[in-house]
Structures are given as structure tokens and as C-alpha cells.
Amino acid sequence: MRIDILTLFPEMCETVMSESIIGRARAANKVEIVCTNIRDFAGNKHNKVDDSPYGGGMGMIMAADPIYNCYKSLYNESEPKPHLIYLSPKGKTFNQAKAIELSKLDRVVLLCGHYEGIDQRVIDEIVDEEISIGDFVLTGGELPALTVADAVCRMLPGVLSEDICFEEESHFDGLLEYPQYTRPAVWKQQAVPEVLLSGNHANINQWRRAKAIEITLERRPDLLKKSDLSEKDLKLLEKNR
């Protein structure tokens, strides 16, 4: 898979995407990530990519041409159009299901806005969907783009050591993750739950599932409506109500 990030701050994106698990995945050619500077396509002496908004108002708007030219430089017309996402507070909220969906594509382009946004005409021309990472506003689209890229990359084959690394995490199956513990067995007079020390994997799995349901019920009951709970799960749910 290839992920392109169109941004005014490629060094920022490159630094984050070169670290830890994603950095190792790139080095092992599990994923290709290309960060391209929109300013390189400004087409003017001072590499200016923004201008004041028609109709007045505060701030500046990123112009259509630099973004469009940057995007067009990344692929040939003979190739299939890559799926282009504009990171925007007006977009649909990003979630694990969307990360899995995007991970099945061959190529994704993430467009990072800045200032007060970008010219609507380039959105209409090249953007396939808008995505938001939450109901708040940031100074630019770089952090949301990095968030989406990280979540998508983790779903790619070979990026994590085993599928179970993400299958038991929060949101993958519609539930929040159960509590996790490591050594020492007692810390500040707080002991690890006895079942986790028992070696009985059936009991451990049942405890973890019950805890996942309990935490989801307490913190995100809305997620339970979307979860594929078994009859056994429903009994655990009733027990914890």
C-alpha cells in the first residue's frame, strides 16, 4: 500500500512516520509513505500558497492551484485515481471500521489543510471524502493525517507481529479493551487480578471478555449497540448492569 500526505510541513510528517512500528514497516517495505510539500507547487516567486477569502473574514485560504498541481504530480492519468481524503472538522468521524476499510485500498492520499481551510473548488474537483478525527479544531491537518495513516498502517499485513495484536484492542470488535497488567504482581499494595496468574486460559479469556463488556457499558454504552455480542456475552452484560 502507498499513502501520500500532501502538506505544508512534510518534515513534521516524515519525522513521525519514520519512528517506532510505522518506521520499521516502511524500512521493511510493508508500506510506502510519501510526504509532499504543497508549497513546491505554488508557481510564484515567494512560494505563496494562500490568499484572503472572497467575501471577507479572518485568516487566509489555501489556493486551489498549488494543491491541485501537487496532487496531479503524484500519478499518471493512465493509472487508477488514488482515493483522496481531506482532513476536515466537517468530515465524518474517523473510527476503526474506516481504518480497516482504507487499509484494503492500494493507495490513499491524505490532504492537509491549513490556515482557515482550502478553496472549496479544489475539494469539489479531487476530494473523494472528508474525514474528521473529532469534534474540535486544530491548526492544520497534519496531526489528523498522521493519526489516520498510523491507524491504517497497523492494519496492513506484516506491520504488527500477529493479527491478535490489533484484534483484541479497543474498537476492533466494537468493545473497549480489557485492563492490562505486567510485573510486579503487587504494586503499591494493588495486586494483579488472581485469574490472570492462574494459568487457566479459558478463565482468563472469560474474565477479559467480561471486563471489556463492563468497561464499554460504563464508558461507551453507545458502542454496545453496534457490537456482535453472543448469548454468553449478553448474560455477562446483564450480570454487570
Rosetta blueprint (number, residue, H / E / L):
1 M L
2 R E
3 I E
4 D E
5 I E
6 L E
7 T E
8 L L
9 F L
10 P H
11 E H
12 M H
13 C H
14 E H
15 T H
16 V H
17 M H
18 S L
19 E L
20 S H
21 I H
22 I H
23 G H
24 R H
25 A H
26 R H
27 A H
28 A L
29 N L
30 K L
31 V L
32 E E
33 I E
34 V E
35 C E
36 T E
37 N E
38 I H
39 R H
40 D H
41 F H
42 A L
43 G L
44 N L
45 K L
46 H L
47 N L
48 K L
49 V L
50 D E
51 D E
52 S L
53 P L
54 Y L
55 G L
56 G L
57 G L
58 M L
59 G L
60 M L
61 I E
62 M E
63 A L
64 A H
65 D H
66 P H
67 I H
68 Y H
69 N H
70 C H
71 Y H
72 K H
73 S L
74 L L
75 Y L
76 N L
77 E L
78 S L
79 E L
80 P L
81 K L
82 P L
83 H E
84 L E
85 I E
86 Y E
87 L E
88 S E
89 P E
90 K E
91 G E
92 K E
93 T E
94 F L
95 N L
96 Q H
97 A H
98 K H
99 A H
100 I H
101 E H
102 L H
103 S H
104 K L
105 L L
106 D L
107 R E
108 V E
109 V E
110 L E
111 L E
112 C E
113 G L
114 H E
115 Y L
116 E L
117 G L
118 I E
119 D L
120 Q H
121 R H
122 V H
123 I H
124 D H
125 E H
126 I H
127 V L
128 D L
129 E E
130 E E
131 I E
132 S E
133 I L
134 G L
135 D L
136 F L
137 V L
138 L L
139 T L
140 G E
141 G L
142 E H
143 L H
144 P H
145 A H
146 L H
147 T H
148 V H
149 A H
150 D H
151 A H
152 V H
153 C H
154 R L
155 M L
156 L L
157 P L
158 G L
159 V L
160 L L
161 S L
162 E L
163 D L
164 I H
165 C H
166 F H
167 E H
168 E L
169 E L
170 S L
171 H L
172 F L
173 D L
174 G L
175 L L
176 L L
177 E L
178 Y L
179 P L
180 Q L
181 Y L
182 T L
183 R L
184 P L
185 A L
186 V E
187 W E
188 K L
189 Q L
190 Q E
191 A E
192 V L
193 P L
194 E H
195 V H
196 L H
197 L H
198 S L
199 G L
200 N L
201 H H
202 A H
203 N H
204 I H
205 N H
206 Q H
207 W H
208 R H
209 R H
210 A H
211 K H
212 A H
213 I H
214 E H
215 I H
216 T H
217 L H
218 E H
219 R H
220 R L
221 P H
222 D H
223 L H
224 L H
225 K L
226 K L
227 S L
228 D L
229 L L
230 S L
231 E H
232 K H
233 D H
234 L H
235 K H
236 L H
237 L H
238 E H
239 K H
240 N L
241 R L
